[in-house]
Amino acid sequence: MGETRPTSEFHAGNITAESVARLVAALDAQDTNDGVQRLRAWAHTAVAARPGERAIDIGSGTGSQTQALAAAVGPHGEVLGIEPNNGLRMVAEQRAVAAGSQARFVDGDALVLHLPDASVDIVWCERVLQHLVEPEKAVAEIARVLRPGGRVALLDTDWATTILHPGEPETVAAITSGALSAAADPYSGRKVVGRLTAAGLVIDDRGSQALLQDHTSVAWPLIRMLGESAVRRELITEEQRDRLYADLTEAAEQGALHMSVTMFGAVAHRP
């Protein structure tokens, strides 16, 4: 995936059996999120993979979208999932075999795609750039491997759009700042259009979805991780943290909790 932020579990030096299990669980949960499903459906329609085409999925993870592309291009097409995490790639391969999918998976780096110039019809790249220190290089590689008329779907999260309610504004701001520090580029979602145009690609469509969490329950593992981090960094006191936890618990009991982050996407083609 190229050089990632050292604190990310996607970073090569941080990959362990435990981190792979956490990543698989997180990716599987995201696959079921209504907002993720709607944005993916829009992107698949806009990128319009056709039978017989060649597609790649950069940062393919557990391979769910690689399989979707393989189904679209059919038996006469070709789909390659590019994933540097050995554990995720093994899971993707096992799931593709179990599903009878023709999707294949290889080790690879988003910054150096081992593919010839102008050799690919479709590129799918979802929630990858936020982890890269040099995302522009990855987009330049996408532009290089696309054939004239080839299309790319670029989707990414914008962590600065994180919303948590209710809670004291100062405490919520301190908590949500933790989401910003977790990614190499927490503003990646808002930059997808500019990065594609800077690489010489032509924008065909844009989309977005707020990824809403359940309004009746608190995502405690994430909230506690962010809360404890804010206390350690002395951004809030333990009393402020505990008041926030109480506010969120009460809101969830009343079905009034709001927690969300927005994901943006753009589909473009090489002229």
Secondary structure as GFF3:
##gff-version 3
##sequence-region A 1 271
A	DSSP	three_ten_helix	12	14	.	.	.	ID=ss1
A	DSSP	alpha_helix	17	31	.	.	.	ID=ss2
A	DSSP	alpha_helix	34	47	.	.	.	ID=ss3
A	DSSP	beta_strand	54	58	.	.	.	ID=ss4
A	DSSP	alpha_helix	64	73	.	.	.	ID=ss5
A	DSSP	beta_strand	78	82	.	.	.	ID=ss6
A	DSSP	alpha_helix	86	99	.	.	.	ID=ss7
A	DSSP	beta_strand	104	106	.	.	.	ID=ss8
A	DSSP	beta_strand	120	126	.	.	.	ID=ss9
A	DSSP	three_ten_helix	129	131	.	.	.	ID=ss10
A	DSSP	alpha_helix	135	145	.	.	.	ID=ss11
A	DSSP	beta_strand	146	165	.	.	.	ID=ss12
A	DSSP	alpha_helix	169	181	.	.	.	ID=ss13
A	DSSP	three_ten_helix	188	191	.	.	.	ID=ss14
A	DSSP	alpha_helix	192	198	.	.	.	ID=ss15
A	DSSP	beta_strand	202	212	.	.	.	ID=ss16
A	DSSP	alpha_helix	220	232	.	.	.	ID=ss17
A	DSSP	alpha_helix	238	253	.	.	.	ID=ss18
A	DSSP	beta_strand	258	269	.	.	.	ID=ss19
###
